[in-house]
Structures are given as structure tokens and as C-alpha cells.
Amino acid sequence: MKDKGDLARGWIRKAESDLADARRTVASEGPYDTACFHCQQAVEKYLKAFLAYHEEPVPHTHDLEELARLCSRVD
């Protein structure tokens, strides 16, 4: 069974991948809306990593405000 660190690292790896895609897109000719999408996805996954690390339930949502609210309850 995975521990909290393993789960958090999994989310972070996925977030880093999204961030890398956003950087590549910005460094090219776009499309820049795709870079924005990948940035949103990265933030979502970093927030989910925080929740996983703190052994909080990780909801199936893309709502950054909701995820930030859940994280703020922890710290």
C-alpha cells in the first residue's frame, strides 16, 4: 500500500508534467490557451498533492477555489 508521501509524489510528478507542457507551449508559438490549461492543471495537482500528503480526502474536482479552501483547513 502506498503511503502519504508516495501519493503526494505521484500528484507532484503529474503536476510537473503539466507545468513542463505549459512552459514548452509558452516558449513556442502557442496556442497560449493550452498553456493556461496546463497551468490550471498543475495547480490543481499541486493542491491535491498537499491534501494527499496531509492524509485528507482528495476530491474529484477541478475547482481550484474548492481545493484551496480544503487546503486552507489544513494549513
C-alpha positions in Angstrom: 0.0 0.0 0.0 1.2 3.5 -0.8 2.0 5.9 2.0 1.1 9.6 2.0 4.5 10.5 0.6 4.1 8.2 -2.4 0.6 9.5 -3.2 1.8 13.1 -2.9 4.8 12.5 -5.1 2.5 10.9 -7.7 0.4 14.1 -7.8 3.6 16.2 -7.9 5.0 14.2 -10.9 1.8 14.8 -12.8 1.8 18.5 -11.9 5.4 18.9 -13.0 4.5 17.3 -16.4 1.7 19.8 -16.9 4.0 22.7 -15.9 6.6 21.5 -18.4 4.0 21.4 -21.1 2.9 24.9 -20.3 6.5 26.1 -20.4 7.0 24.5 -23.8 3.9 26.0 -25.2 4.7 29.5 -23.9 8.2 29.2 -25.4 6.7 28.3 -28.8 4.1 30.0 -30.9 1.3 28.8 -28.7 -1.6 28.1 -28.6 -1.5 30.1 -25.3 -4.9 29.0 -24.1 -3.3 25.5 -24.0 -0.6 26.8 -21.7 -3.2 28.3 -19.4 -5.0 25.0 -19.3 -1.8 23.2 -18.3 -1.1 25.8 -15.6 -4.5 25.3 -14.2 -4.0 21.5 -14.2 -0.6 21.9 -12.5 -2.1 24.0 -9.7 -4.9 21.5 -9.3 -2.5 18.6 -8.9 -0.2 20.5 -6.5 -3.2 21.2 -4.3 -4.2 17.6 -4.4 -0.7 16.6 -3.5 -0.9 18.8 -0.4 -4.2 17.2 0.6 -2.8 13.7 0.0 0.3 14.4 2.0 -1.8 15.5 4.9 -3.9 12.4 4.6 -7.0 14.4 3.6 -9.6 13.1 1.1 -8.7 14.2 -2.5 -11.9 15.1 -4.2 -12.7 14.5 -7.9 -12.9 18.2 -8.8 -11.2 20.7 -11.0 -12.4 23.7 -8.9 -9.3 25.4 -7.7 -11.2 27.6 -5.2 -12.7 24.5 -3.6 -9.3 22.8 -3.4 -7.7 25.9 -2.0 -10.4 26.0 0.7 -9.8 22.4 1.6 -6.1 23.1 1.8 -6.6 26.1 4.0 -8.4 24.0 6.5 -5.2 22.0 6.9 -2.7 24.9 7.0 
